[in-house]
Amino acid sequence: MPGLPVPPVSRTILLTGAAGGLGTLMRGLLPAYGYRLRLLDAVPVEGEPDAITADLADTDALREAVRGVDAVLHLAGISLESTFEKILRANVEGTYHLYEAARAEGVRRIVFASSNHAVGYTPRPAEAGALVPVGTPRRPDTFYGLSKCFGEDLAQLYWDKHGMETVSVRIGSCFAEPTTVRMLSLWMSPADGARLFHAALTAEDVGHTVVYGSSANTRLWWDLSSARALGYEPQDDSEPFAAKLIAEQGELEPDNPDHAAIGGAWVSQPPLWPR
């Protein structure tokens, strides 16, 4: 990966959720930036015998996992909608346990994987070129989205009370290529994901900064200025995938509730109440 801005001194980063889809992508991409990765997941990480297998409820294991690292890239948790009880345990309580472990061990920087679903009920821009600002009111579309709102507020609390810095990245969709017409606006290529996480890990004086996470898409819906202010320079665009996806799925329809908001079909799916 030529031309990468490799730090002069290698830094150790705890990567939570290392066995997941995004975690797997970042395991392959971030070492080129000079990072040593310490891996953690609730399930074994394939091909990584030194990875830590621990649940976010295991506070002792979390203390040991964060001890001595320079920063944390927190990707762990449930990444889809689920029951409130499951989301509460994994995404709300689990994120709190991670922040407490990091605070206790003196870790000063966390990059938190927030989501577009924290603002999922926000209408998508009606006009080409109009962008949703990062300061738009949060409007979660699911219990999952609600947990990301909590994570952003937790990050703000730990900055104000403990001086722990966080960049909360409202990720769109980070896959090798977009798979829906909606993703053409929110897609973040894996390479741009690594660029953004690197910027979030290394920018100075971030306090608690919220950014949107996507590539420089022609059909972009949201404002990337706060991400660019960190030093993020996206290099990819979803447009090469557009013709094929539109031919297969058609254009987004303003009157279709699954197309009207940033969260897509998540806004219309019923809550998963306890059974």
Rosetta silent file (secondary structure, phi, psi, omega in degrees, C-alpha in Angstrom):
SEQUENCE: MPGLPVPPVSRTILLTGAAGGLGTLMRGLLPAYGYRLRLLDAVPVEGEPDAITADLADTDALREAVRGVDAVLHLAGISLESTFEKILRANVEGTYHLYEAARAEGVRRIVFASSNHAVGYTPRPAEAGALVPVGTPRRPDTFYGLSKCFGEDLAQLYWDKHGMETVSVRIGSCFAEPTTVRMLSLWMSPADGARLFHAALTAEDVGHTVVYGSSANTRLWWDLSSARALGYEPQDDSEPFAAKLIAEQGELEPDNPDHAAIGGAWVSQPPLWPR
SCORE:     score description
SCORE:     0.000 S_00000001
   1 L     0.000   84.443 -172.937    0.000    0.000    0.000 S_00000001
   2 L   -67.596  151.381  172.725    2.320    2.755   -1.246 S_00000001
   3 L    81.196    9.366 -179.309    2.235    6.268    0.048 S_00000001
   4 L   -74.387  139.932  178.610    0.771    5.529    3.460 S_00000001
   5 L   -79.507   84.111 -175.866    1.637    8.047    6.192 S_00000001
   6 L   -77.115  128.292  178.460    3.350    5.599    8.561 S_00000001
   7 L   -60.719  149.089 -178.963    3.923    7.020   12.059 S_00000001
   8 L   -67.813  -24.541  178.648    7.614    7.312   13.026 S_00000001
   9 L  -125.707  127.458 -179.166    6.977    5.212   16.146 S_00000001
  10 L   -64.168  140.662 -179.180    4.736    2.159   16.065 S_00000001
  11 E  -118.000  145.526  178.713    1.698    2.425   18.334 S_00000001
  12 E   -95.892  125.330 -177.320   -0.251   -0.383   19.994 S_00000001
  13 E  -120.135  131.503  170.576   -3.997   -0.280   19.394 S_00000001
  14 E   -83.485  121.717  177.356   -6.629   -2.483   20.993 S_00000001
  15 E  -106.739  107.388  176.508   -9.042   -3.554   18.257 S_00000001
  16 E   -88.665  154.787 -175.393  -12.316   -4.828   19.728 S_00000001
  17 L    69.523   32.744 -171.911  -14.689   -6.828   17.561 S_00000001
  18 L   -67.911  -20.636 -179.830  -11.653   -8.164   15.732 S_00000001
  19 L   -89.932   -8.317 -178.345  -13.454  -11.250   14.407 S_00000001
  20 L   -76.813  177.997 -177.039  -16.311   -9.270   12.850 S_00000001
  21 H   -61.552  -51.014  179.168  -16.607   -8.104    9.269 S_00000001
  22 H   -69.001  -40.012  177.862  -15.230   -4.606    9.807 S_00000001
  23 H   -60.169  -39.975  178.623  -12.699   -5.831   12.347 S_00000001
  24 H   -63.786  -42.151  177.320  -11.402   -8.390    9.867 S_00000001
  25 H   -60.658  -45.208 -176.876  -10.981   -5.693    7.218 S_00000001
  26 H   -72.160  -28.516  174.234   -9.090   -3.425    9.611 S_00000001
  27 H   -59.478  -33.860 -179.916   -6.859   -6.266   10.799 S_00000001
  28 H   -82.633  -25.625 -171.429   -5.607   -6.471    7.254 S_00000001
  29 H  -101.674  -37.370 -171.993   -5.296   -2.744    6.557 S_00000001
  30 H   -69.806  -31.949  179.125   -4.194   -0.907    9.698 S_00000001
  31 H   -57.582  -26.145  179.165   -0.778   -2.570   10.223 S_00000001
  32 H   -66.258  -17.860  177.046    0.421   -0.818    7.037 S_00000001
  33 H   -88.816    2.298  176.736    0.041    2.464    8.945 S_00000001
  34 L   100.179    7.096 -177.159    2.522    1.295   11.559 S_00000001
  35 E   -86.322  141.806  163.615    0.106   -0.020   14.200 S_00000001
  36 E   -94.898  125.653 -175.137    0.626   -3.061   16.376 S_00000001
  37 E  -101.714  127.809  167.958   -2.817   -4.545   16.913 S_00000001
  38 E  -102.184  125.125 -168.932   -3.957   -6.209   20.101 S_00000001
  39 E  -105.592  140.770  177.841   -7.102   -8.139   19.199 S_00000001
  40 E  -141.853  137.417  173.413  -10.200   -8.818   21.284 S_00000001
  41 E  -158.688  159.732  177.858  -13.508  -10.502   20.490 S_00000001
  42 L   -73.181  -17.158  177.199  -16.132  -12.571   22.258 S_00000001
  43 L  -120.165  157.950  179.386  -15.337  -15.414   19.839 S_00000001
  44 L   -59.784  142.564  178.257  -11.935  -16.728   18.756 S_00000001
  45 L   -92.797  116.288 -174.780  -10.288  -14.728   15.976 S_00000001
  46 L   -58.993  130.184  177.077   -9.426  -17.125   13.179 S_00000001
  47 L    78.008    6.882 -177.839   -5.717  -17.355   12.493 S_00000001
  48 L  -126.834   80.317 -175.338   -4.820  -15.152   15.477 S_00000001
  49 L   -63.633  -21.287 -178.841   -3.758  -17.413   18.373 S_00000001
  50 L   -90.357   -1.503 -179.682   -2.691  -14.439   20.516 S_00000001
  51 L   -65.971  148.663  178.759   -6.066  -12.693   20.290 S_00000001
  52 E   -88.050  124.730  176.669   -7.959  -12.197   23.535 S_00000001
  53 E  -101.902  107.086 -176.758  -11.266  -14.050   23.681 S_00000001
  54 L  -158.751  145.326  175.524  -13.472  -12.187   26.157 S_00000001
  55 L   -81.869  153.464  178.068  -16.948  -10.734   26.440 S_00000001
  56 L   -67.199  -11.128  175.145  -17.406   -7.021   27.095 S_00000001
  57 L   -81.631  -12.723 -178.363  -19.038   -7.991   30.388 S_00000001
  58 L   -85.707   89.226 -173.063  -15.724   -9.433   31.606 S_00000001
  59 H   -66.470  -33.319  177.877  -14.349   -6.326   33.305 S_00000001
  60 H   -66.095  -43.323  179.192  -11.141   -8.006   34.479 S_00000001
  61 H   -64.689  -36.953  178.590  -10.322   -9.161   30.950 S_00000001
  62 H   -66.131  -41.305  177.744  -11.039   -5.673   29.608 S_00000001
  63 H   -58.245  -44.544 -179.699   -8.689   -4.086   32.150 S_00000001
  64 H   -67.365  -37.595 -176.710   -5.941   -6.456   31.045 S_00000001
  65 H   -66.535  -37.750 -176.608   -6.730   -5.919   27.358 S_00000001
  66 H   -86.836  -12.093 -174.467   -6.440   -2.117   27.491 S_00000001
  67 L   -63.158  120.852  175.395   -3.415   -2.060   29.788 S_00000001
  68 L    86.735   -1.579  179.347   -0.485   -0.414   28.036 S_00000001
  69 L   -83.620  158.436  178.977   -2.197    0.390   24.726 S_00000001
  70 L   -84.924  -27.036 -178.818   -1.992    3.824   23.126 S_00000001
  71 E  -165.865  170.495  178.804   -5.613    3.869   21.971 S_00000001
  72 E  -126.665  132.538  167.680   -8.684    1.710   21.366 S_00000001
  73 E  -105.316  106.694 -169.622  -10.606    1.180   18.137 S_00000001
  74 E   -98.047   99.367  178.715  -13.953   -0.027   19.470 S_00000001
  75 L  -110.280   -2.153 -174.065  -15.833   -2.043   16.852 S_00000001
  76 L   -74.374  160.590  177.791  -17.296   -4.694   19.164 S_00000001
  77 L   123.385  177.862  176.702  -20.977   -5.194   19.890 S_00000001
  78 L   -77.253  128.790 -173.699  -24.125   -6.232   18.071 S_00000001
  79 L  -103.771    5.464  176.467  -24.061   -4.688   14.592 S_00000001
  80 L  -131.117  174.622  176.600  -27.707   -5.294   13.628 S_00000001
  81 L   -67.925  145.958  178.314  -31.056   -4.730   15.263 S_00000001
  82 L  -152.640 -173.363  176.868  -31.882   -7.055   18.149 S_00000001
  83 L   -68.453  157.105 -179.888  -33.998   -7.108   21.288 S_00000001
  84 H   -59.233  -39.833 -177.707  -33.520   -4.271   23.723 S_00000001
  85 H   -61.858  -42.300 -179.890  -32.131   -6.657   26.332 S_00000001
  86 H   -70.347  -40.841  177.550  -29.404   -7.945   23.997 S_00000001
  87 H   -64.065  -41.754  179.359  -28.548   -4.463   22.739 S_00000001
  88 H   -57.721  -46.670 -175.782  -28.438   -3.186   26.315 S_00000001
  89 H   -69.322  -46.710 -173.248  -25.966   -5.839   27.399 S_00000001
  90 H   -81.670  -47.134 -169.158  -23.632   -5.764   24.397 S_00000001
  91 H   -95.385  -30.292 -179.008  -23.757   -2.195   23.102 S_00000001
  92 H   -93.116  -62.939  179.914  -24.716   -0.097   26.105 S_00000001
  93 H   -64.592  -38.883 -179.364  -23.287   -1.900   29.129 S_00000001
  94 H   -62.768  -42.164  178.730  -20.413   -3.320   27.070 S_00000001
  95 H   -67.157  -38.544  175.384  -19.333    0.097   25.822 S_00000001
  96 H   -60.493  -45.762  179.690  -19.544    1.476   29.353 S_00000001
  97 H   -59.547  -40.094  179.211  -17.334   -1.365   30.632 S_00000001
  98 H   -63.653  -46.033 -179.551  -14.781   -0.615   27.912 S_00000001
  99 H   -63.163  -39.098  178.874  -14.667    3.098   28.752 S_00000001
 100 H   -65.570  -41.133  177.667  -14.292    2.355   32.449 S_00000001
 101 H   -62.852  -43.512  179.944  -11.443   -0.070   31.786 S_00000001
 102 H   -64.447  -41.037  178.408   -9.723    2.483   29.542 S_00000001
 103 H   -61.772  -46.205 -176.587  -10.178    5.232   32.138 S_00000001
 104 H   -64.388  -30.026 -177.549   -8.795    3.065   34.911 S_00000001
 105 L   -97.885    4.207  174.136   -5.721    2.148   32.828 S_00000001
 106 L    79.095   21.163  176.338   -5.024    5.678   31.619 S_00000001
 107 L   -76.350  130.688 -170.924   -5.882    5.205   27.945 S_00000001
 108 L  -103.016   -6.305 -176.073   -6.475    8.672   26.488 S_00000001
 109 E  -141.999  128.914  172.589   -8.032    7.993   23.061 S_00000001
 110 E  -126.367  137.297  168.462  -10.930    5.832   21.859 S_00000001
 111 E  -107.284  117.332 -170.956  -12.313    5.668   18.343 S_00000001
 112 E  -104.686  126.746  177.933  -15.929    4.594   18.689 S_00000001
 113 E   -79.044   90.863  170.037  -17.853    2.896   15.889 S_00000001
 114 E   -83.499 -162.170 -171.859  -21.110    4.817   15.880 S_00000001
 115 E  -155.154  155.063  171.412  -23.538    4.441   12.987 S_00000001
 116 H   -59.505  -20.868 -178.198  -25.716    6.192   10.455 S_00000001
 117 H   -75.850   -7.232  170.186  -28.602    4.619   12.372 S_00000001
 118 H   -69.317  -22.061  177.223  -28.054    7.140   15.179 S_00000001
 119 H  -124.904   30.395 -169.684  -29.649    9.622   12.754 S_00000001
 120 L   -61.166  -31.278 -179.591  -31.626    7.046   10.810 S_00000001
 121 L   -82.884   -2.456  176.702  -34.956    8.918   10.796 S_00000001
 122 L   -65.410  128.246  178.635  -33.304   12.021    9.333 S_00000001
 123 E   -60.525  140.027  174.808  -34.729   12.577    5.830 S_00000001
 124 L   -69.480  150.999 -177.948  -32.241   11.996    3.077 S_00000001
 125 L   -56.437  135.095 -178.335  -31.402   15.179    1.163 S_00000001
 126 L   -81.286  -22.366 -176.541  -34.062   16.017   -1.404 S_00000001
 127 L  -118.771  143.904  177.089  -31.675   17.870   -3.697 S_00000001
 128 L   -61.101  134.906  178.960  -28.402   16.765   -5.224 S_00000001
 129 L    91.114  -17.374  175.697  -25.469   18.328   -3.438 S_00000001
 130 L   -73.872  139.625 -174.972  -27.384   19.060   -0.226 S_00000001
 131 L  -126.808  139.840  175.994  -25.616   17.539    2.783 S_00000001
 132 E   -78.589  123.426 -178.362  -26.821   16.551    6.250 S_00000001
 133 L   -72.503  156.476 -179.639  -24.625   18.335    8.841 S_00000001
 134 L   -67.677  -22.173  179.299  -22.929   16.373   11.595 S_00000001
 135 L   -86.619    8.433  179.002  -24.798   18.498   14.145 S_00000001
 136 L   -60.877  144.259 -179.152  -28.218   17.371   12.947 S_00000001
 137 L   -57.698  140.262  178.651  -30.393   16.144   15.854 S_00000001
 138 L   -69.546  136.968  179.485  -30.021   12.454   16.526 S_00000001
 139 L  -140.911   77.418 -175.534  -33.011   10.409   15.428 S_00000001
 140 L   -62.753  146.693 -176.815  -32.258    6.710   16.017 S_00000001
 141 L  -103.552   -4.958 -173.948  -34.247    4.262   13.931 S_00000001
 142 L  -157.688  172.272  170.729  -33.833    1.135   16.084 S_00000001
 143 H   -60.946  -36.574  176.387  -32.629   -0.072   19.465 S_00000001
 144 H   -59.266  -49.735  178.326  -29.283   -0.520   17.699 S_00000001
 145 H   -60.746  -38.226  177.549  -29.304    3.122   16.605 S_00000001
 146 H   -60.847  -39.110  179.820  -30.325    4.145   20.122 S_00000001
 147 H   -65.654  -29.702  177.656  -27.284    2.324   21.524 S_00000001
 148 H   -74.205  -32.731  172.384  -25.042    4.367   19.230 S_00000001
 149 H   -62.162  -43.120  176.554  -26.613    7.571   20.558 S_00000001
 150 H   -58.894  -45.192 -178.643  -25.757    6.329   24.042 S_00000001
 151 H   -60.684  -39.624  177.692  -22.182    5.625   22.967 S_00000001
 152 H   -65.803  -40.331  178.149  -21.774    9.153   21.629 S_00000001
 153 H   -68.930  -37.253  176.549  -23.131   10.627   24.872 S_00000001
 154 H   -61.633  -42.263  178.092  -20.904    8.337   26.932 S_00000001
 155 H   -61.256  -40.484  178.750  -17.922    9.565   24.938 S_00000001
 156 H   -65.082  -42.173  178.818  -18.906   13.166   25.634 S_00000001
 157 H   -60.457  -44.980 -176.577  -19.260   12.442   29.355 S_00000001
 158 H   -71.946  -24.812  172.275  -15.838   10.812   29.571 S_00000001
 159 H   -72.214  -48.971 -177.010  -14.264   13.750   27.738 S_00000001
 160 H   -66.562  -38.483 -174.010  -15.924   16.341   29.971 S_00000001
 161 H   -92.093  -34.211 -172.548  -15.395   14.464   33.227 S_00000001
 162 H  -121.399   -3.863 -179.736  -12.175   12.510   32.656 S_00000001
 163 L    71.025   21.363  176.356  -10.426   14.160   29.700 S_00000001
 164 L   -87.547  125.071 -177.467  -10.606   10.974   27.590 S_00000001
 165 E   -85.187  144.664  176.076  -10.740   11.818   23.900 S_00000001
 166 E  -140.649  140.424  162.070  -13.066   10.077   21.461 S_00000001
 167 E  -109.197  116.607  177.055  -13.798   10.289   17.776 S_00000001
 168 E   -93.439  117.519 -175.095  -17.279    8.866   17.184 S_00000001
 169 E  -104.439  110.083  176.725  -17.501    7.671   13.579 S_00000001
 170 E   -79.250   89.547 -173.382  -21.032    7.369   12.212 S_00000001
 171 E   -71.355  137.628  172.615  -20.234    4.602    9.769 S_00000001
 172 L   -81.277  -93.586  177.139  -22.368    4.221    6.666 S_00000001
 173 E  -141.878  115.645 -177.283  -21.639    0.829    5.079 S_00000001
 174 L  -108.915   96.316  177.656  -18.086   -0.504    4.931 S_00000001
 175 L  -136.110  170.648  179.367  -17.884   -3.386    2.485 S_00000001
 176 L   -58.187  -35.261  175.209  -15.710   -4.250   -0.483 S_00000001
 177 L  -154.222  154.991  179.077  -18.409   -2.713   -2.683 S_00000001
 178 L   -67.548  148.223 -177.641  -21.914   -1.298   -2.174 S_00000001
 179 L  -116.540   -6.176  177.456  -24.755   -3.791   -2.541 S_00000001
 180 L  -136.343  163.754  177.396  -27.794   -1.470   -2.687 S_00000001
 181 L   -64.196  -38.808  177.097  -28.693    1.837   -4.323 S_00000001
 182 L   -57.118  -40.882 -177.810  -28.954    3.407   -0.844 S_00000001
 183 H   -64.073  -19.540  177.802  -25.356    2.362   -0.126 S_00000001
 184 H   -58.776  -26.304 -179.146  -24.158    4.432   -3.071 S_00000001
 185 H   -91.659  -24.002 -172.255  -24.621    7.461   -0.791 S_00000001
 186 H  -114.579   -3.667 -172.341  -23.252    5.976    2.460 S_00000001
 187 E   -64.593  137.033  171.569  -20.579    3.545    1.269 S_00000001
 188 L  -123.017  115.667  178.789  -17.113    3.671    2.820 S_00000001
 189 L   -62.878  151.571  176.759  -14.518    1.578    1.035 S_00000001
 190 H   -55.460  -38.577  179.511  -12.337   -0.526    3.332 S_00000001
 191 H   -65.225  -40.451  176.324   -9.290    1.516    2.260 S_00000001
 192 H   -69.348  -32.732  175.207  -11.068    4.765    3.128 S_00000001
 193 H   -59.448  -44.729  177.834  -12.196    3.194    6.392 S_00000001
 194 H   -64.018  -40.237  177.411   -8.567    2.580    7.314 S_00000001
 195 H   -60.852  -43.643 -178.159   -7.690    6.147    6.284 S_00000001
 196 H   -68.501  -44.651  179.157  -10.458    7.551    8.476 S_00000001
 197 H   -63.406  -38.463  177.052   -9.624    5.407   11.499 S_00000001
 198 H   -61.878  -44.383  178.533   -5.945    6.339   11.149 S_00000001
 199 H   -61.844  -41.554 -178.832   -6.873   10.023   11.076 S_00000001
 200 H   -67.387  -30.347  179.946   -9.134    9.566   14.109 S_00000001
 201 H   -78.940  -22.190 -170.501   -6.367    7.789   16.017 S_00000001
 202 H  -117.172  -15.185 -179.763   -3.692   10.386   15.293 S_00000001
 203 L   -62.537  149.398 -179.031   -5.359   13.818   15.017 S_00000001
 204 L   -91.954  149.792  170.104   -4.529   16.207   17.837 S_00000001
 205 L    53.432   54.841 -177.695   -6.960   17.819   20.293 S_00000001
 206 L   -87.194  -18.316 -175.398  -10.114   15.988   19.193 S_00000001
 207 L    54.403 -123.553  164.240  -11.963   16.232   22.533 S_00000001
 208 E  -116.679  112.014 -178.274  -15.122   14.447   21.538 S_00000001
 209 E  -115.138  131.997  175.472  -15.549   14.788   17.798 S_00000001
 210 E  -104.167  131.137  178.804  -18.396   13.252   15.794 S_00000001
 211 E  -133.896  155.613  169.836  -17.758   12.509   12.123 S_00000001
 212 E   -89.115  144.490 -177.094  -19.579   10.762    9.323 S_00000001
 213 E  -114.764   99.980  174.585  -17.789    7.770    7.847 S_00000001
 214 L  -155.678  171.462  173.375  -18.019    7.323    4.095 S_00000001
 215 L   -79.930  178.785 -179.648  -16.020    7.668    0.943 S_00000001
 216 L   -84.510   65.963 -172.581  -16.129   10.748   -1.299 S_00000001
 217 L   -73.985  140.767  175.896  -19.227    9.462   -3.061 S_00000001
 218 L   -57.469  -35.450 -177.070  -20.773   11.366   -5.942 S_00000001
 219 L   -97.954   24.744 -175.045  -24.192   10.704   -4.325 S_00000001
 220 L   -54.469  139.137 -179.905  -23.035   11.625   -0.810 S_00000001
 221 L  -102.641  -18.762 -171.501  -25.800   12.533    1.667 S_00000001
 222 E  -131.150  163.492 -172.213  -23.800   13.938    4.563 S_00000001
 223 L   -84.082  120.841 -179.927  -21.139   16.472    5.381 S_00000001
 224 L   -94.932   11.247 -172.611  -17.620   15.063    5.746 S_00000001
 225 H   -62.532  -37.776 -179.670  -16.037   18.344    6.863 S_00000001
 226 H   -69.829  -30.462  174.887  -15.460   17.270   10.475 S_00000001
 227 H   -70.892  -42.089  178.317  -13.785   14.074    9.246 S_00000001
 228 H   -63.355  -32.300  179.367  -11.637   16.036    6.805 S_00000001
 229 L   -64.446  -21.961  175.790  -10.648   18.355    9.660 S_00000001
 230 L   -78.373  -12.487 -174.262   -8.984   15.334   11.303 S_00000001
 231 L   107.395    7.044  179.345   -6.829   14.858    8.218 S_00000001
 232 L   -73.572  127.590  177.628   -9.081   12.323    6.477 S_00000001
 233 L  -127.266   88.489 -179.143   -8.714   12.391    2.707 S_00000001
 234 L   -63.221  142.834 -175.659  -11.133    9.889    1.120 S_00000001
 235 L  -120.467   -3.520 -175.187   -9.971    8.561   -2.218 S_00000001
 236 L  -115.098  164.686 -176.390  -12.813    6.309   -3.348 S_00000001
 237 L  -147.178  137.473 -179.329  -16.278    6.847   -4.842 S_00000001
 238 L   -76.608   -8.944 -170.940  -19.214    4.436   -5.168 S_00000001
 239 H   -57.132  -34.722  177.071  -20.187    5.782   -8.592 S_00000001
 240 H   -59.033  -19.099  179.559  -18.506    2.989  -10.605 S_00000001
 241 H   -94.507   -5.538 -168.618  -21.027    0.603   -9.035 S_00000001
 242 H   -66.619  -48.453 -173.456  -24.065    2.809   -9.669 S_00000001
 243 H   -58.435  -44.140 -178.947  -25.188    1.742  -13.145 S_00000001
 244 H   -65.294  -46.109 -177.814  -25.324   -1.955  -12.269 S_00000001
 245 H   -66.027  -41.105 -179.471  -27.148   -1.439   -8.962 S_00000001
 246 H   -67.922  -37.743  177.272  -29.699    0.991  -10.437 S_00000001
 247 H   -62.716  -35.709 -178.060  -30.370   -1.378  -13.356 S_00000001
 248 H   -81.977  -36.904 -169.343  -31.038   -4.186  -10.884 S_00000001
 249 H  -116.675  -14.993 -176.416  -32.913   -2.267   -8.151 S_00000001
 250 L    82.508  165.170  177.620  -34.147    0.987   -9.655 S_00000001
 251 L   -71.816  158.629  174.710  -33.666    4.504   -8.344 S_00000001
 252 L   -65.715  140.643 -177.106  -34.697    5.471   -4.799 S_00000001
 253 L  -109.702  122.429 -176.922  -38.338    6.587   -4.610 S_00000001
 254 L   -58.939  -29.271 -177.682  -39.211    9.585   -2.391 S_00000001
 255 L   -85.871   -6.802  178.638  -42.651    8.161   -1.547 S_00000001
 256 L   -86.219  118.712 -177.670  -41.264    4.806   -0.430 S_00000001
 257 L   -59.512  -24.994  178.110  -40.769    4.918    3.381 S_00000001
 258 L   -76.767  -10.376 -179.100  -37.790    2.587    3.008 S_00000001
 259 L  -111.544   -9.230 -168.352  -36.121    5.159    0.749 S_00000001
 260 L   -81.521  -22.807 -172.718  -37.105    8.414    2.443 S_00000001
 261 E  -121.884  162.452 -179.212  -34.699    8.471    5.384 S_00000001
 262 L   -58.088  -37.282 -176.773  -30.985    7.934    5.938 S_00000001
 263 L   -73.291   -4.540  177.914  -31.664    4.698    7.819 S_00000001
 264 H    62.234 -139.172 -176.576  -33.348    3.087    4.834 S_00000001
 265 H   -66.213  -14.812  178.840  -35.525    0.074    5.575 S_00000001
 266 H   -62.615  -26.211 -177.507  -34.449    0.171    9.217 S_00000001
 267 H   -71.848  -22.553 -175.826  -36.962    2.957    9.854 S_00000001
 268 L  -105.736   -5.721  179.834  -39.912    0.737    8.942 S_00000001
 269 L   -76.315  141.648 -178.048  -38.907   -2.556   10.515 S_00000001
 270 L   -69.773  149.352  176.096  -40.861   -3.384   13.681 S_00000001
 271 L   -61.810  148.784  178.651  -39.068   -3.315   17.044 S_00000001
 272 L   -92.447   82.974 -179.630  -37.884   -6.672   18.326 S_00000001
 273 L   -71.352  156.069  177.074  -39.830   -6.780   21.553 S_00000001
 274 L   -58.529  145.251 -179.965  -39.154   -9.538   24.128 S_00000001
 275 L  -114.138    0.000    0.000  -41.036  -12.730   23.420 S_00000001
